[in-house]
Amino acid sequence: MEGSKFLLIGLVLTICAVIFQLIGLASPYWISADYELVGVAHSSYTGLWKQCTVVKEITTCVDPTDTIKESWFKAVRAMTIMGFLALVVALVMTILKLFVMKEKPIPQFVAVATAFAAAVFILISIAITVAKLKDDPSFKLLDYSYHFAFAFCILAMLAAIGAGCIILVDALKKKT
């Protein structure tokens, strides 16, 4: 296997970003809250696709769009999915550069562009979520916290930025 160490590190970071984003996208733990209603303890956790409430050890799950009617939530879903798809493209392009199109520069620059685009999409989804939850009157009453799936999306964004930078350094190093 021939390839620079920078490109291999970029590949590993891109793989990590894809895995982190997939976990963040699929897990129902973006936000969690514990609260008391009529003297009964409730625990609630929400992801992009499922919102669950635990009352007296009984878990009830619904689609979050049943309770969150605003269009911002659909925008968060869309940006998160677009971030994931851009990371998959970055991964495919990096693999193509390493193993198939070794002498062609195009896959490498596409990998850089899609890694940075993925980071931007993920950043937008994170920013929208934080801003809208901060302004939402129903969430102002809750003592909520961001959970592990939200953190995995942040890690995916950071890994995508790192991968894009490392792959770009490799591409620029070859030009000089």
N, C-alpha and C positions, 0 to 999 in steps of 0.2 A: 504494500500500500504506500503510495507516494502522495505526499501532501505536506504542506507546511504545518508547523506546530500551531500557528495562529489559526489556521483554517480548522484544524482538529478541535482546538479549544472552542472556536465559534460553533462548530457542530454540536459539541457537548452542551454548550450554553443554550443553543436553540432547542435541543431535545429537552433540556430541563424546563425551558420556557413553555414548550408545548404541553408537557406533563403538568406543570403548575397551573396553566390556564385551563386545562381540561378538568382538573380537580376543582378549581374555582368556579368553573362554568356549571359543573354537574352537581356539586354538593349543595344541600339546602341550609348552609350555615354561613350566610353573609352577615346576618344581623341576629343577635339573640337578646332577649329581654326576660327578666323575672319581675313579676308584679303580683299584687294582691287585689282581688276583686270580690267584694262582698264577703270578706274574711277567708276566702279560699285562695291558696297560692296557685299561680299560673306561671308556666314557663313557655316561652314562644321563641321559635327560631324561623328565620326566613331566608330563602335562597332565591335564585332567579326563576325556578320552576316549581317550587313547593314551599308552602308556609304551614308550619305545624305548631299546634298548641297542646301542651301537656297539662291536664287538670286531674289531680288525684290519680296519677299513674295511667291515665287514659289519654292516648295521643290521637288527635284529630288533625288531618292534613287536607289542605285545599290548595288550589292554584292561587298564587299571590295576586293575580289580576282580579280575583273575586273581591279582594279587599282594597287593593291599591288600584284605583281607577285612572289615575293620571297617566298621560302619555309618556312622561319621563321614564317610567319603568320599562316601557317597550323600547325606548331609546337605549336604556342601559343594557337590556338584553341584546339588542342589535349590535351595539358597539362591542360588547363582550364576544359575541359570535364572530364579528368581523375581525377582531383581534386574534381569535383562535385560528380562523382561516388564513389570515396573513402569516401567522407563525408556521402553519403547515406548509405554505408556499415557500417561506424562508428555509424551512428544513429540507424540502425537496430540492430547492435550488442549490443549497450547500452540498447535499449528497451528490447531485449531478456534477458540480464543480470538482468535488473530490475524486469521484470514481468514473465518470463518463466523459465529461467535457473538460478535461484537465487543462487544455491549452486555450480555451475560449474564456474571455473575461465577462461575458454577459451574465451567466448564471450567478457569478459572485456579486455583481452589482445589483442584480435583482434580489438576491438574498439580503443584501444590506438594506435596500429600499423597503422590502417587505418586513424586515425585522423592526426597522424604525416606524413604519406605518402601524404595525401591530402594537408597538409601545404607545403610540399616540391614541389608537382606538381604545386600548385598555385604560389609559390615563383619563380619557373622556368619560368612560363608564364609571370609573372610580370618583371622578370629580362631580359628575351629575348625582350620583348616589349620596355622597357626603353633603352636597349643597341642598338637595331636596329633602333629605331626612332632617337636616338642621332646621329647615323652614316649615316642615310639616307639623301642624298643630297636634295631631294624634301621637306623633313620636316625641313631641316636647314633654308630654306627660309621663313618658316611660323613661326608665333608666336602662337604656339599651347600650349594647357594645357591638363593635364589629367583631366577627368571628373568624375562624380559620380559613374559610373559603375566600373571604374578602382579602385576607393576608396573602393567600396563594396567588390571587390575581395581581397584587402588588409585586410579589416576587417574580411572577411571569413577566411583568413589565420591565423590571430591573434586569432580568436575565436577557430579555430581548434587546434592551439598550446595550448591554455588555456584548452580546453576540454581534450586533450590528457594528459596534466600534471595533471589535477584534477582527472581524472579517474585512472591514474597511481598511484597517491597518495592514492586513495581509495584501490586499489589492494594491494599496499605495506603495507598499514595500517592493512589490514586483515591478512597478513602473519605474522606480528609480534605480 
